[in-house]
């Protein structure tokens, strides 16, 4: 019998601690765009040099080296620009360290898998928990070579981790690799160069509570006026007092605009970032602000009106509404999305599907959505699934982290609670216990729909199977299987009642010959299914 892993209890997913809203900088003049390009290029060069210094410090970095870096940047910009740049460099170094640790874990898992399969005879079958040997000598030889490559790579990564060395590309490694495949990307060298330079600009400023409108470097007034504190070498470009440059456009955040307005009027911190979308040729500004955490709602209170179970797939969300007792209500729903194309298109598809899901939840009056707590970091490696390339692509294409972050943020604004459930065996047990019973002549229940029911029942605290068998002592009587009982005092009442088909042959022979009733209604042995009890008449006349 296969040993099952323990099932974690469902929990209420925490809401977001901050939000980011964006608006377009419209009606910019030629001078405005030129100033933004100069400021972004100047600060980008400072950020690149500071990031190089931070990576060179490695594990020896401390507060003194941080202060020295900030003093050096202050002379070329300002104290607030320098603070933002040094903090961004440190955050980028910390993120690279986390990615390095994850990469080492993946290498160790791959090496362990290959080593185990190489130790087995060629062609040996695998089990559910461990893979078998390789199918041919050629594959065995190729994997032995790959094992050596992974071991060398792991040795280098461990050495870098111990020395505090990380490898970071400002602007993105993918964009660097695109330079060697311009034809496939549909770009010319000039277009790529323009995109590369824009990706390395730096136009971001952290907020500061107590200062005017929450930010002294990039300031937006309540009426939408945008002004930037120019770095010291570019102070001659200022068109306003105190070395500031005021843009000709006005901005107003349509989403969460009231929250942003209340925050800047109270002089609370708001961070801003300005960037250029090279493909569209438009400038945008993003405002980031912290929000108070939503009050924690008990799990039982969130599930009082039922739940909507959601099964996450590579191209759609399968959802089904369940009542508080775990019974499916109505028909399942499917919210499709297309994850092909650009990152903006994929993100828009995910947001559109989640918006429809939340609208349906509000229409149903349900205040909780149950979703799987998925994590495919260790399950999508090449060595785990071998030649099953389509399966690896399917797992890698599922937007688990992005969907979870988007759903918690969007649900927090609508007052819907997100419940994370353990994903173990939901697809298998859902199909086993719910797919066939929920299929009818007018409805075809898929495996994903059944998994949604299983997820919802697990969030509600119910077992996934439809009915729980009674205890063993209740399944049968002490002397045999439970049957419909005869009346007290009847002879032979301790015996098991014979089937109806057997009793039919005990009818009088003349009744079978004539085809008429041979006994009166008072003397007829009646079926227990119609009366509920089976009673043998004491003066039954068979003559």
SULBELGI-V825443 format. One record per residue. PHI is phi in radians with two decimals (999 if undefined). PSI is psi in degrees with one decimal (* if undefined). OMEGA is omega in whole degrees, 0 to 359 (NA if undefined). Layout:
PHI|PSI|OMEGA, PHI|PSI|OMEGA
This chain:
999|133.5|182, -1.28|131.2|179, -1.39|128.5|181, -1.59|145.6|178, -1.37|154.4|181, -1.14|145.4|181, -1.67|125.3|178, -1.33|149.3|180, -1.29|145.9|177, -1.21|155.1|181, -2.56|159.0|179, -1.41|122.4|181, -1.23|134.6|180, -1.22|148.1|179, -1.38|175.3|181, -1.26|151.3|177, -1.72|-6.7|179, -2.75|163.6|180, -2.36|159.0|177, -2.32|129.6|179, -2.14|150.3|186, -2.30|148.3|176, -2.52|156.3|182, -1.57|141.2|174, -1.53|95.5|184, -1.61|158.6|173, 1.03|37.9|175, -1.32|141.2|176, -1.44|171.5|178, -1.12|-38.1|179, -1.15|-37.9|178, -1.09|-46.9|181, -1.14|-35.9|179, -1.16|-40.5|178, -1.15|-42.5|179, -1.09|-38.4|178, -1.16|-42.3|180, -1.16|-43.9|180, -1.14|-43.5|180, -1.12|-41.6|179, -1.17|-41.1|180, -1.13|-49.4|180, -1.20|-31.4|176, -1.11|-39.4|176, -1.13|-40.0|177, -1.12|-40.7|179, -1.14|-37.0|179, -1.14|-43.9|178, -1.15|-38.8|180, -1.19|-37.8|178, -1.14|-37.3|177, -1.11|-41.4|178, -1.15|-41.8|180, -1.12|-40.9|178, -1.18|-33.8|178, -1.19|-33.0|177, -1.15|-35.9|177, 1.06|-131.8|181, -1.35|-9.7|180, -1.50|4.6|180, -1.19|139.1|177, -2.58|-174.3|182, -1.13|-33.4|180, -1.17|-44.2|178, -1.17|-34.3|177, -1.12|-45.1|180, -1.13|-37.1|179, -1.14|-41.5|177, -1.08|-42.2|181, -1.15|-39.1|178, -1.12|-38.4|179, -1.16|-34.8|180, -1.39|-25.5|181, -1.10|-37.0|180, -1.13|-28.5|183, -1.73|-2.4|180, -2.55|-99.1|174, -2.83|169.3|183, -1.14|-37.7|181, -1.30|-40.7|174, -1.03|-42.8|181, -1.11|-40.9|178, -1.10|-40.5|179, -1.17|-40.5|181, -1.16|-46.0|181, -1.14|-38.5|178, -1.16|-40.6|178, -1.11|-38.4|178, -1.13|-42.8|180, -1.15|-41.7|178, -1.10|-37.2|179, -1.19|-37.2|178, -1.16|-41.8|179, -1.11|-41.8|178, -1.10|-40.2|178, -1.11|-35.0|178, -1.16|-39.7|178, -1.15|-41.5|178, -1.13|-35.7|178, -1.13|-42.1|177, -1.12|-39.7|178, -1.14|-38.3|179, -1.14|-39.1|177, -1.12|-40.6|178, -1.10|-39.9|177, -1.12|-41.5|178, -1.11|-42.3|179, -1.11|-40.0|178, -1.15|-40.7|179, -1.15|-40.9|179, -1.13|-41.0|179, -1.12|-40.2|181, -1.17|-45.1|180, -1.15|-42.2|179, -1.06|-38.6|178, -1.17|-42.7|182, -1.26|-31.6|177, -1.22|-26.5|181, -1.34|-13.4|181, -1.61|154.5|176, -1.09|151.4|180, -1.13|130.2|178, 1.53|0.9|180, -1.24|138.8|181, -1.27|147.9|177, -1.67|174.7|178, -2.00|-178.7|181, -1.19|-28.9|184, -1.68|-26.0|184, -2.39|140.2|179, -1.31|160.7|180, -1.60|-167.0|179, -1.32|170.2|180, -1.31|156.4|192, -1.38|-22.4|184, -2.58|165.9|178, -1.18|-34.1|179, -1.11|-44.7|178, -1.15|-37.8|177, -1.05|-43.7|181, -1.16|-41.9|180, -1.13|-39.3|180, -1.24|-30.6|175, -1.14|-36.1|175, -1.19|-41.0|179, -1.15|-33.1|177, -1.05|-40.8|179, -1.16|-38.9|178, -1.09|-44.6|180, -1.17|-35.7|178, -1.14|-41.6|176, -1.13|-40.8|179, -1.14|-40.0|178, -1.14|-37.4|179, -1.12|-40.9|178, -1.15|-43.5|181, -1.15|-38.5|178, -1.15|-38.5|177, -1.13|-42.0|177, -1.13|-38.0|180, -1.15|-41.8|179, -1.18|-32.5|179, -1.51|-6.9|181, 1.34|27.1|182, -1.67|129.3|176, -2.24|159.0|181, -2.10|114.3|184, -2.22|139.4|176, -2.05|111.4|176, -1.25|122.9|185, 1.88|-18.4|175, 1.82|134.2|179, -1.18|-34.9|181, -1.10|-39.9|179, -1.20|-31.7|176, -1.14|-44.4|180, -1.17|-26.9|178, -1.11|-26.1|180, -1.03|-29.6|181, -1.58|-0.6|180, -2.41|55.6|183, -1.16|-35.9|181, -1.14|-42.2|179, -1.19|-32.7|179, -1.43|-11.8|181, 1.25|34.2|182, -2.16|150.8|169, -1.59|169.5|181, -1.15|-37.0|179, -1.17|-41.1|178, -1.14|-40.7|178, -1.13|-41.0|180, -1.09|-40.7|179, -1.12|-41.9|178, -1.15|-39.4|180, -1.14|-42.8|180, -1.17|-40.6|179, -1.15|-34.2|179, -1.21|-22.1|182, -1.71|0.9|175, -1.21|159.9|179, -2.31|111.8|178, -2.44|67.3|181, -2.37|145.0|182, -2.47|129.9|177, -1.35|148.9|179, -1.38|167.8|181, -2.61|114.7|180, -1.19|144.4|181, 1.62|-15.5|177, -1.59|165.3|185, -1.11|123.3|180, 1.00|21.4|172, 1.36|5.9|180, -2.86|125.1|180, -1.62|-19.5|184, -1.54|-56.9|173, -1.98|112.8|188, -2.03|135.6|174, -2.18|123.7|181, -1.43|165.9|179, -1.03|-27.3|178, -1.51|4.7|174, 1.67|8.9|180, -1.35|131.6|182, -1.93|127.5|177, -2.35|148.9|184, -2.20|135.3|173, -1.42|114.3|185, -1.30|145.7|173, -1.09|160.3|185, -0.99|-44.8|180, -1.16|-17.7|181, -1.94|18.8|183, -1.16|-21.6|180, -1.21|-12.6|179, -1.51|0.9|185, -1.18|143.6|175, -2.11|14.4|179, -2.51|161.6|180, -1.08|160.5|176, 1.11|33.6|175, 1.16|32.8|181, -1.90|153.2|176, -2.12|124.5|182, -1.76|125.2|178, -1.34|155.7|183, -1.41|-7.1|184, -1.66|170.5|174, -2.22|141.2|181, -2.13|153.0|175, -2.71|118.3|186, -1.38|116.6|181, -1.25|-39.4|179, -1.59|128.9|181, 0.97|31.4|180, -1.13|-35.1|180, -1.18|-39.0|178, -1.14|-42.5|178, -1.10|-43.1|180, -1.11|-42.3|178, -1.10|-34.3|183, -1.26|-43.7|182, -1.29|-30.6|177, -1.20|-26.2|175, -1.57|5.3|179, 1.02|42.2|176, -1.74|155.3|191, -1.13|133.4|174, -2.41|126.0|179, -1.65|143.6|182, -2.22|150.6|175, -2.49|130.9|179, -1.96|132.2|179, -2.54|161.9|181, -1.93|126.3|172, -1.54|102.4|187, -1.15|-37.9|182, -1.12|-39.6|180, -1.59|-19.4|183, 1.26|31.6|183, -2.15|147.9|175, -1.72|141.1|180, -2.31|153.5|175, -2.22|134.0|182, -2.04|129.4|178, -1.87|128.9|179, -2.03|129.0|181, -2.47|148.7|177, -1.43|147.5|178, -2.17|148.8|179, -1.16|140.2|180, -1.12|142.1|179, -1.18|145.6|179, -1.08|138.1|181, -1.19|130.9|180, -1.82|128.3|178, -1.02|149.5|183, -1.08|-42.3|182, -1.16|-36.0|178, -1.18|-36.6|179, -1.19|-28.2|183, -1.68|10.9|184, -1.11|-33.7|182, -1.84|23.9|181, 1.60|-172.2|184, -2.65|157.6|173, -1.91|114.9|177, -1.46|133.8|184, -2.18|126.8|175, -1.83|122.4|184, -1.53|131.9|179, -2.32|174.9|186, -1.24|-23.8|184, -2.28|-0.1|180, -2.86|166.2|173, -1.94|121.4|176, -1.68|123.3|185, -2.27|147.1|177, -2.56|136.7|179, -1.51|136.8|178, -2.20|146.0|175, -1.42|-178.0|184, -1.17|-16.9|179, -1.64|0.7|178, 1.54|15.0|180, -1.63|131.1|177, -1.11|139.6|181, -2.09|132.4|176, 1.25|-151.7|182, -1.91|155.4|178, -1.24|159.1|178, -2.14|150.6|178, -2.28|129.4|180, -2.06|103.1|186, -1.53|155.7|173, -2.64|156.1|182, -2.01|117.5|184, -1.74|21.9|174, -1.63|162.7|178, 1.66|-157.7|185, -1.31|169.4|180, -1.15|-36.9|178, -1.11|-40.0|179, -1.16|-42.8|180, -1.12|-42.5|180, -1.14|-39.6|178, -1.14|-37.6|179, -1.12|-42.4|179, -1.13|-43.9|180, -1.11|-38.9|180, -1.15|-42.2|179, -1.13|-41.3|180, -1.19|-34.9|178, -1.10|-44.0|177, -1.13|-37.4|178, -1.11|-43.9|180, -1.19|-37.6|177, -1.11|-39.4|178, -1.15|-38.9|178, -1.11|-40.9|178, -1.15|-39.2|179, -1.16|-32.6|179, -1.38|-13.5|183, 1.38|18.5|179, -1.61|136.9|182, -1.89|12.5|181, -2.53|141.0|175, -2.20|126.8|180, -1.75|130.1|181, -2.39|152.9|181, -1.24|140.9|176, -1.53|75.0|187, -1.46|147.3|174, -2.66|102.7|184, -1.74|20.0|183, -1.10|-39.0|182, -1.63|-9.4|185, -1.76|-2.9|183, -1.95|19.6|180, -1.30|157.3|181, -1.20|-35.7|183, -1.33|-23.9|182, -1.28|-40.0|185, -1.86|-4.8|173, 1.05|-124.6|186, -1.43|-2.4|181, -1.34|74.1|185, -1.17|-39.1|180, -1.13|-36.2|177, -1.17|-40.9|178, -1.13|-38.7|177, -1.17|-36.7|179, -1.12|-45.6|181, -1.18|-42.3|181, -1.18|-27.5|181, -1.41|-10.9|181, -1.33|120.1|185, -1.41|67.0|187, -1.17|-53.1|184, -1.20|-42.3|180, -1.16|-41.1|181, -1.16|-39.8|180, -1.15|-42.7|180, -1.15|-42.1|179, -1.13|-43.1|184, -1.16|-43.0|179, -1.13|-38.3|180, -1.21|-43.9|181, -1.27|-34.9|179, -1.23|-30.7|179, -1.10|-34.6|180, -1.29|-22.2|181, -1.75|-2.7|179, 1.39|17.6|179, -1.74|137.1|182, -1.59|137.2|177, -1.80|125.0|180, -1.94|125.0|179, -1.65|125.0|181, -2.01|151.9|178, -1.15|128.3|183, -1.45|5.2|186, -1.12|124.5|171, 1.09|15.9|182, -1.19|-41.3|180, -1.19|-41.8|183, -1.21|-50.1|182, -1.26|-31.9|176, -1.11|-43.9|178, -1.18|-32.8|182, -1.24|-39.9|188, -1.82|-18.9|189, -2.20|-20.6|186, -1.17|-47.8|180, -1.22|-45.7|179, -1.09|-29.1|182, -1.58|2.5|178, -1.64|132.5|180, -2.38|-175.0|179, -1.17|-25.2|183, -1.88|0.2|182, -2.55|128.6|176, -1.85|113.6|182, -1.56|123.1|180, -1.51|171.8|178, -1.14|-33.6|179, -1.24|-37.4|176, -1.10|-41.9|178, -1.14|-35.5|177, -1.14|-35.3|176, -1.08|-39.3|176, -1.12|-41.4|180, -1.12|-39.7|179, -1.15|-42.9|179, -1.11|-41.0|179, -1.16|-38.3|177, -1.14|-38.0|177, -1.15|-33.7|179, -1.32|-10.9|181, 1.57|10.0|179, -1.67|152.9|172, -1.17|155.9|184, -1.29|-35.1|182, -1.13|151.6|189, -1.21|-42.6|181, -2.34|144.3|176, -1.69|127.9|181, -1.14|144.5|178, -1.21|166.9|177, -1.01|160.2|186, -1.10|-37.9|180, -1.20|-18.9|179, -1.64|-8.8|181, -1.38|-20.3|180, -2.63|160.1|177, -1.34|174.5|181, -1.14|-27.4|184, -1.99|14.9|179, 2.65|-172.3|183, -1.20|146.3|181, -1.13|131.2|179, -2.35|172.8|173, -1.25|127.5|188, -1.57|151.8|174, -1.44|168.7|180, -1.22|153.2|179, -1.06|143.8|179, 1.50|-2.6|180, -1.44|133.7|178, -1.15|136.4|179, 1.34|14.5|183, -1.24|-15.4|178, -1.38|-10.9|182, -1.46|162.2|178, -1.35|133.2|180, -1.16|134.7|179, -1.30|153.7|177, -1.09|158.8|181, -1.09|-35.6|181, -1.15|-33.2|178, -1.26|-38.6|181, -1.20|-23.5|181, -1.14|-28.0|180, -1.38|-9.6|178, -1.51|1.0|179, -1.17|154.1|181, -0.99|146.2|182, -1.15|-36.2|181, -1.20|-28.9|177, -1.19|-36.5|178, -1.23|-31.7|181, -1.30|-44.9|184, -1.45|-22.5|181, 1.33|11.3|179, -1.92|168.6|179, -1.26|129.1|182, -1.69|-13.8|182, -2.26|158.3|177, -1.37|169.5|182, -1.13|-30.8|182, -1.27|-21.8|182, -1.79|4.5|183, -1.42|135.9|174, -1.32|115.2|186, -1.60|149.5|182, -1.25|136.0|181, -1.14|-24.2|180, -1.22|-20.9|180, -1.65|-26.2|183, -1.88|-21.0|183, 1.59|-23.0|176, -2.35|154.9|179, -2.03|117.1|185, -2.16|125.7|177, -1.53|121.8|180, -1.21|136.4|185, -1.27|-23.5|183, -2.08|48.6|180, -1.21|123.5|182, -1.75|117.5|180, -1.89|6.8|182, -1.29|*|NA
